[in-house]
Structure formats: C-alpha cells, structure tokens
Amino acid sequence: MRTPHALLATTAALAAAVVAPQPAAAAAPAPGAYYVQSATTGLNAADSGGAVEQHRPRGDEDRQQWRLEPNGSAHLLENTDAPGSCLGRTGDQAATVPCTGADTLWEITPIGADRYTLKVPGTTRHLTVAPKPAGANYPARLVLGGAGDLAAWYLTPVSPVTAPMPPQNRRTLDQVTFLTAHNAYANGADGGFAPPFVNLAPNQTRGITRQLADGVRGFMLDIHQTPDGAILCHNSCTLVSRPVALWVDLQRMVDFLQAHPDQFVTVFLEDYVDPGVLRAELARVSGLADVLYRPDLTGVRQNGWPTMAELIAANDRLLIFTDHSRSADQAAGLTRDSFGVMYQREWTVENHWSMGSGLGSSDWSCYSRWYDAGTNIPLTRTEPGFRPLFVMNHFRDVPLTGTAGTDNGKLADRARRFCQPAARKKPTFLAVDHYDRGDPASAVAALNTYTYP
C-alpha cells in the first residue's frame, strides 16, 4: 500500500503532466502558392499534360506553381495555371486530376525545420522522386512510393517574406550580393586571352583595375598550365597574344584591397593546372597571405559565415575558389586548400552557366550546374548551421554586347522570380558578361536591400 506521501507525490506528478505545456505539433505551411521542390534534386513538380514530372525551376512558367489549401485534416495542391486541377495520382503515378476527386488529398507532415512528406491519407504511400531514367539529365516522372530521402520535399513560397538587410556591422557574408565578372580576364584591355578570332568577342571590355574601380567584386578566371606557369586564357593558350599570368591579376586585386581596407574580393578559378604550379603562382603575389581568407580554418561549416565587419577586422578579404576536384588532388598528393584555395563545390552552389546562344530567346530556368556532374549537389543544399554561398550565372554561350546589355537589364527579375526560389537563398554572386551594359549594378543594389529566409 502506498504511503500518503507517495500518493501525494504521484498525484502531483499526474497533475503536472496534465497542466505542463506540451510541445506544439508541427504544422503544414500556411495556405498560399508554393513550389513543390524535391529536397534531393532541387527540381520542381510540374504539370506536364496531366503527368506530374520533375522540371528545372522556371518561376511562373511551365505550370510549376501550386496553391496549398486545407481540406479537412488533409490538403489540396491546386495548379495555379489550371484552376480546378490538383496534384494527385493515378495508380502509382503522380498526375493532375480534378480537385473534386478522391485522389487529390495529401497528408503533409513536417520532417525537420523546413522539409515535408506528402502522403496519401490512411496509407504508407508517399509522393516520391522516381529513379533517374537512363541517359536523362534529371529524374522525370513523380511516383507513389515509400518513405525516405526521395520522399522529402520543400514547399517553397512563390512570394517569400523577406526582411530588411541588417545594419552594416551585422551583415554576414552570405547575406550580401556582389557584382561578378564572368571571364573577367577576357577583356581585350589587359592582354590577349584566346586565338585571334575569339578575341573578337570578349566577355568584358574593361581591364581588371577598371573593373575593381567600377565595383566588380567577383572575378571568374580560366587558368591553363604553360612552361611559364598559370596563364589566363580560354580553352587553349597556344595562339594567345600578349598572355597574362594569374599572379599579375591577383596582384592587382591584392593592391586594391590594401588601398581599400573595407572591401572584399572573391576569385573563381576554372582550373586546369597542377596544384604545385598554382601554389608557386600564388607565392609570387606580394601581400596575398595578409588578406587571404581561409573559411576552412575558422569554423564556418559549424557556425555559419562571419559578418563582413568581422572579416574586415581580421583582414580576411580575399577568397579564392577552384572548380578542381579534391579527389584528383589527393591522388596527386597535394590539395589546394592546404595553401588556401577552397574547393568551390564544398562551399558554394552554382546554377547552370548558359542561358542559350548569343542571339534569340533565352532559357531562364535555374538549376544546379553540378547535380548531374557526378556530385549531385542541388541548388537547395544546406547543412546544419551552414548555408553555401550561391553563385548565380546570367550569361549566354557567346558574349555579344547587345544581347548582354538586354540580359543584364533583366537580371534582378530573373534573380527574384527564378533563381532565388530555385536555390531557396539569395544570390551571393551575380555573374554577367559585359558588366558595363544594362546596369547589372542596380540589380546588385536591389538585392542588397533585403535578406531572404
């Protein structure tokens, strides 16, 4: 028999259990328009003639937007381009069907902070990414399957709520957007960059020093190996007139940073040289070690990006990325990050580089450059405590000045409607051809007025 004290204690414990606040059950997102975006691939569910497939994010084009509405204890997802047509299923295939049908309801359950599963009520069948068809660039049809990574989805708002940019001293690196020059070395002012017939269509028309003065803060450079070291050129250095070495342009940037102690510069190397050659090239740059930023040594992956004020105070103001493979360097016995060059795929995400040819219509779809390159890195990639920097490419195959000027005038619109939702983050770098045409700097300024969730 329990003692009175034990009985009182038990009664008190039961009472506490009744009145103690319980954790709130996680809920589905609020009603509104969303992209149903695979957490595995970063691609969007799109209505394709009644089938529901994964397509490259295309903003308000391609029937990719779905209006979420509660329906009893479940939800409907109505296609905004086809009122009355909802995301549903036909057998084990995802399909668009009349919203009044029985096969349109979904139980939406949070898994983590921002991912969800979409399950057929009363079953274990989930909306799932199908295996990638042989030879396809991305998985196509969505199907009904079991739970797991392929059944994880983002519901990305079509019109996300943004916040004002924090004060200058509290802005983190990933909250700031920088104007970036694609093939910055291919400018015709600093030297030759390709065989003579290609020199007729430079990507830029102003030299590196002028680019810095004009506000360019990101520089995409191609380096190739020659007996003279790492040379800036495109595809082949064989017929380059007036070749420029990498160290020469890096010295220009370091000199600029020393003269402007509140500025930050990033270099992206399309890298075709041996790591030892690159290390020797960097050693020629006077003052490089004083400003080189090493995020791998400062806990960024665990704690997130520092503020710009912290970087300036530490004089960590030049960040160099390579597109080279870490595994290839490990096989060679010398990794580039051992001397301060970061492997880009470990620290950034990047959309596919081409919007099409130099003339005619453009493709504004925004999808990962690296998802189908053996690394399977979607634009949406994040890690606990760490958000990769987002490199947004916005240029064509051929850098015609007139086309680039027109495209650059549309840069802010593409970033807002296409690429920010596709990556679920604001671009850190806006990379363009002919940065002096179409006023891309205004797009950078517009993006620097707010933060993105």
N, C-alpha and C positions, 0 to 999 in steps of 0.2 A: 504494500500500500504506500502511495506517495505521501511524503510529509507535506504539511501546509506550505512550507517554504518552497518545496519543489513544485507543488501545484501552482503557487502564485507565479513562480518563475516561468512555468510552462504557459500559463495564461497570458502573462506579459509578453512572452515571445510570440504567441499566436496573434495577440493584438497588434504588436509591432509589425508583424508580417502583413496584416491586413491594411494598416494605415501607411506603411512605408511606401514612398514613391517608387513605382516600378519603371524600368527603362521604357521609353516610348517606342512603340513598334515603328520600324522604318516604313516609310510610305512611298508610293509611286510618285513621280513628279506631278506637279500641278497641271491641270488641263491647259493645252496650248499646242503650238505647232513644233514638231521635232523632226530631226533626222534619226532614223533607226540605224545605228552605226556599229558595225562589228568591232568589239574590243580586240579581236585577233588581227584583223586585216586593216581596220580603219576605213573600210569601204561602206557604202550606204545601201540600204534596202531600197530598191526602185521598182515601180510598176512597169513591166515590160510586156505590154499586150496581154495582160491577165496573169502572167507569171510574175513572181517576185524574185528578183536577182540582185546580186551584189554589183554595184556600178561605182565607177570613180566619182567622188563627190563633185557635183555640178551646181551647187547653190539652188536657185529657184528654177532650174531647168531639169528635164529628164524625170519628172514625176517622182522625186525623192523626198518630198515633204509630207508628213503625216500629222493629222490633228488628233491628239490624245483626248479622249472623253471617258469619264467613268460610266459604267453601266452595271448597276448593282454592285456586287463585290469584285467585279472584273472591269476591263477597259476595252474600248474600241479604238482603233487607229484608222482614221478615215484619210484617204489620199486627198490632199488639198486641191489637186488638179482635176479630180474626178469625184465631185460630191456624190455621196451615196455608195461609193466603192471603198471597201475597207480591206486592210491587211488581214488575210485569213488563210485558209488551207483547203486543198482538195486532195483527200487521201493523205499521203505523206509529203506532199509538195506544198510549199507556200504559194499562195495565189491571192489575187484581188477578187473579192466576191461581194455581192450586195450586202450592205451593212445590216440589213434586216435578217440575214441568215444566222443559223446556229453556229457556223464555223468561223465567227469573227471575234469571239471573246477571248481575252488573254488575261491570265493572272500575271501581274507584273510585280516581281519580288526583288528588292534591293540585295545585291551581293557586294558588300563593301560600300565605300563612300559614294561612288558615282557610277556603278555598273548594275545591270539588272538582268534577270532572266524573264523571258516571255513564255509562259507555259499554258497549254490547253487546260482549262479548268477541269478538275477531277481526274487528271491523268498525270503521267510522268513524261509526256511528250513536250519538248521544248523547241522553239524556233532556233535553228542551228545552221551554221555555215557548212555547206556540202564540201566534200573533198575537191581539191582543185582539178579540173579536167586536164588530161594530158595535153601539153602544148599551149594551154591557156595562160594569159598574163595574170589572171586573178580568178578566184573561185566564182562561179556564176550563180546557179540556182540555190535558193534557200530551201531547206527541208525541215521536217519534223524529226527530232532525234532525242537522245538522252542528254542529261546534264553534263557539264564540263566546260573547258575553256572555250570551245567553239560555240557554246550557247550563252556567252556573256556579251551583253550589248550596252552601249552608251545610248541614252536618249538625249541627244544634243539639241538644245533650243535653237530654233531658226533665228530668233531675235534674242540673244542672251542679254542679261542685265549686266552692264559694265559699271565700273566705279571710276571716279576721278583719279588721275595719277597722284601718287603720294608726293609729299614735299621733296624737293631736290635731294636732301640728305638722307632720305629713306627709300629711294628707288633702287630696287635690285636690278642686277644685270638683265635678267630675263623679262623685266617689265619695260625695258627701253628698246626702241626700234632705231636701227642705224641704216643710213643710205649706203648701198654696197654696189661697187662697180664690177660687173661681170667682165672677165678677161681684161682687167684694168691695165695690164701691160701692153695690150694690143691697141695702142693709141696713135701710132704714127708720129708722135712727138718725141718720145724718149729713144726710139730706135726701131729697127725692123723687128718683125715678130713671126713672119711666115714667108713662104715663097712669094715672089713679087706679085703674082696675080691675086693672091689672097690679101695682100697688103692693101688692095684697092677697097676693101670693105672692113675697116677697123671697127672693133666693138666700142671704142671710145675715141674721142678726138682731142683730148687734153692729157698732158702728161701727169705722172703721179704727184708731183709737187703741186700742180694746179688742182688736181682732184682733192688733195688734202685741204687746200685753201678754200675750196668750194663746199666743204662739208662732207665729203665722202669719208666714211669711217670703216668700211669693209672692202677688202680687196681680194678678188679671185685671180689667182696667178697659176699658169701652167709652167711646170719646170721639167726640163729634159736634161739628160746627162751627156756631156761632151768632155773632151780632154781638158777643157778649161773650167769644168765644174758644172754647177746647176744653172742652166741658161733658160731665159724666158722665151718661149716660142710655142707655136701651135702645131701639133702633130709631128712635125719634123723640123730640125734646126739646120738641115743641110744647106739650104739656099737663103738663110736669113741674112738680110742686110743689116749692118750696124747692130749686132746682137747685144743684149743687155743681160748681165748676170743677176741672179736673185739677190745677192748681197747688196747690190747697188740700190735696188728699190727698197729693200729693208732698211738700208742706211738712211734713205730719205724719210722713211716713216719714223725711225728712232730719233732722228734730228728734229722732226716736227714735234714729237712727244716731249722731247727735252725743252723745246721752246714754248710748249703749251701744256703745262703740268696738270691741267684739269681735263685733258682729252684722253680718249680710249680708242684703240685701233685693233681690228681683227683681220687676220690674213688666212685665206683658204687656199691650200696648195693642191692643185691637180698634179700628182706627184709621181714622176717616172724616174726617180734617181735612187741610187743605193743609199741606205741610211748613213754610211760613213761619209759619202760625198756631201749629203745635206748637213751633217754635223760640221764638216770643215767649212762649208759655205757660211753657216751661221757664225762660226768663230771669227769670220772676217768683219763682222758688223760691230763697230765700236759702240759701246754703251748698251748693247742688246740685253745683257744679263741684268742691267739695272732696272729695266722696265718689263721684262718678260713675265707673264702671268702663268702660274702653274696651278690650275684648279685641282689637279690630282694630289697636290701636297697640302691642300687647305681644307679638306673635309667637305667639299661641295656636294659630293654624292650622298652624304649623310645629312647635311644641314641645309642644302639649297644654295643658290647663288648669293654672294655678298651684295651689299649695296654699292652703288657707284662711288659713294663717298668713302667707303672702306677701301675700295680698290685704289682710289686716288691717293688716300693717305698712306697706303702701303707701297705706292708707286708700281702697282701691278697693272700695267696699262696697255700691254701688247699681248694679244692672244693669237697663237699660230696653230692652225689645224692642218692635218693631212688627210687625204682620202685613201691613203695607202692602207694595206691590210696589216694588222698587228701580227697575225699568224705567219705571214710571209717574213716579217722582220724577225720574229722569234726563231724561225728556221735559219735565218742568216746570222743570228747571234747578237743583234744589236737593235733594240727597239727605239723608235723615235722619241717616245715620251721620256726616255732616260736622259735626253738633252733638251727637253722642254717643248717638243712638238706633240700636240694632242691628236689622238685618233678621232676623226670627226664623228664617226658612227657611234662612238661611245658617249659623245657629249651633245650631239645635235640630232635633229630630224630635218629632212630636206625634201621638198616636193620635186617631181619630175621636171627636168630642166627645160623642156621645149614646149612652146605654145603653138608650134607649127612652122611652116615655111616663112620666108621673109615677106611674102605677099599673100593677099587673100584673107579668108576668115581665120580666126584663131580658136584654139581649144583652151578654155579657161578651167577645165577640170583640174582638181588639185588632189594629188595622190602621191604616195611615197616614191621617191627615186629608188629606194633600197628595199622595198618589200619583196620584189621578185629577183633580187640580185644575190640570193643565197644567204642573206642576213635576216630577212623577214622583219624589218623594222617599220611598223606603221607610223604615220604622222602623229597618231594619238599616243604614242608611247610615253609613259611616265613611270616613275619609280617612287616608292615611299620617301618623302622628303626631298625629291629631286625632280625638276622639270627640265627636259632637254631644251636647249635653245633651238628656235625654229628659223631655218633658212628658207625664205620664200623666193624662188626663182620666177622671174617675169620677163622672158625674152624669147626670141624666135631662133630658128636654125641659122638664118642669115641676118646680120645686123644692119639692115637698111635703115638709114637715118629717118626717113619719113615715117616708116612703119613704127620704128621705135618711139618716135615722138608721140604718135597716136596712142600706142600701147601704154606709154608712161602716163599719159593723161587719164587712163582708166585704172591705174594701179591701186588707188585707195578703194575703189569699188570692188575690184576683184579680191583684195585682202578681206574686206568686210563680209561680202556675200558668199565667197567661195572658200578661201583658204583658212580663215580663222575657224569657221565651223569644222572644216575638214581635219584640222590639226587639234582642235579644242584648245588652242592657245594663240596668242598674238604673235605675229612675225617679229623676230629679233633683228633679222637682216632682210632688207628688201633689195634684191639683186636685179639690176637692169643693165641693158645696153644704152649707150648714149645718154648718160645721166643728165646731161645739159639740155635735153629736149623733153618737152611735155611736162616739165616741172614735177618730177617724182619727189623732190624735197618736200613739196606740200603734202604728199601722202604720208611721208615720214612724220612731219609735224602733226598731222591729224591723228595718227596712231599714238603719238606721244602725249596726247591729252587724256588718255584713259587707260585703265588696266582691264584685263579680260579674265574672267573666272578660271 
